[in-house]
Amino acid sequence: MSDTVENPFATLPEPPYYIVAFSSARRDGDHGYSAMAQRMVELAAEQPGFLGVESTRGADGFGITNSYWRDLESIRAWKAVMEHVTAQRLGRERWYSHFEMRIGRIERAYSFDMSEI
């Protein structure tokens, strides 16, 4: 994964590919969340079919993480990785007051970058 703090945008191939859009509201306190979130990004990047990730969280605790995958099989496999299963359980028990998960197929993608003008 070539994404950096300076460039929060994932570098992705031409579509089609899939997105897992995870929107969440955090509970108060970290309770190990930051370390687990970083570990999940690292672990996801090791999975077959992983293409990239973009993530942000506001001061109010609302966050969105978009992960991109080659196919639905890769998403299913990622959901079943034991360390990820543990993170999912802890998310419900400790970290999130609410979350929404959406999965979709990206058919078209384009961008604008002012630095290229």
N, C-alpha and C positions, 0 to 999 in steps of 0.2 A: 504494500500500500504506500503510495507516494504522497499522501495527503499530509500537510503540515499545518501548524497553527497559523502561519502566514497566509496559507491558502486553504480555507475551510471547505472548498468545493472538491468533491470527488472527481477524479479523472476516469471517465467511463468510455467503454467502446460504443460504437454505433448501435442503436436499438435494432432488434428488440432485446430487452432484458427485463428483469422483475425488480420491483421495489417493495420493501417492507417498511411501512411508515408507522412509527411508534410514537404516539403523543402521550405525554404523562404529566401528572401533577404530583410533586413530591410532598411527603410529610416533612415535618421539622426534624432537624438533626441529620448528621451524615450516616452514622451507624454502619460504617464500612462501605457505603454506597460508592464513593469516589474510586476507591481501589477496585471494587468489583466492576464498575463501569469501564475503567481502563483495561482491566483484564478481559472483559468481553469483547472490546474492540480488537485487542491483540489476538484473541482466540478465534474470532470470526475471520480475521484476515488470513488465518492458516487453513480455513476450510475450503474444500473444492467448490468452485462455483462462485466464491465471493468476489465482488468487483470493486466495492468501495463503500464508504460511509460518510455521512454528513450529520453533525449533531450540534445542537445549541440548547441552552437553558437560560431562562430569564431569572432575575432576582426574585420574582414571585413564585419560583419553583416549577413553572410550566416549561416543559421541554419537548423538543421534537428530534428524533433520530431517524434518519432515512438510511437504510442499508440496501445495497444493490446486489443482485444475484443473477447468475446466468440463466437459471431455470427453477421451476417449482421443486424439483427433486432436491436441489441444493438447499433450498429454504427448509424443506421438511427434515433433511439431515441435520441442519444447524439447530433446529428446534429440539432435536433429540440428543444433542451432545450433553453428557452428564453434568459438566460444569455449568453449562447454560441452563439446564433444568434446575440446578440449585439456585442460580441467580433469579430465575423466574419465580421460584417459591419464595425466596427472600424478598423479592419485589412486592409480592402480595402481603407478606407478613410484616415488613419493616419500612419499606421505602416509598411506596406509592399510595396516594389516597384515591387515585383514579388513573386509568390508562385506556387508550384505544389503540388497537392494532389493525392496520389495513394492508392488504397485499394486492398489488396490481401489476399489470404488464405495461411497460413503457414502449410505446409504438413510435414516438417521435420525441426528439430532444434538440434544443438549440440554446444558445447563450449569447450574452453581450459582455464585452470586457473593454472598459474605457481605455485601458492601457494599450490596447491594440489600435487605437485611432491615431 
